[in-house]
Amino acid sequence: MHQLILLGRIATDVEVRTSKAGKPYTKLVVASNYKHMGEDATLWVNVMCFGKLSDYVSMNARKGEQIYVDGTLTVDAYTSKDGEARGSLTLFPDNLRLLGAKPAKQEQGLQSFVDNSDLEDLDF
């Protein structure tokens, strides 16, 4: 059994599906960026949520939101239509935290957060 701690962004819209047994579950894809041999790379992980966690994720998680997930990882190997060996990663979470939406870009950078107008009134 493999354990994985993953910090990334939700890369797709959250999908609510129904299992063969008629139970709902939630599927989402998390993208996590990292460096590999000096190059930028992205790890794509399917996350499958069941029960109350599925309900929570389906109501609250949104594409682009930062997420923390830890749980059991499965690796599935398959052959693509082109005949290439491929693999997919699926994480079954023990813990999941939604960390918030991607911040809006600021045209002016940090200067838009700094207000120095009160500094003139200070006596040093």
Disulfide bonds with the S-S distance in Angstrom:
none
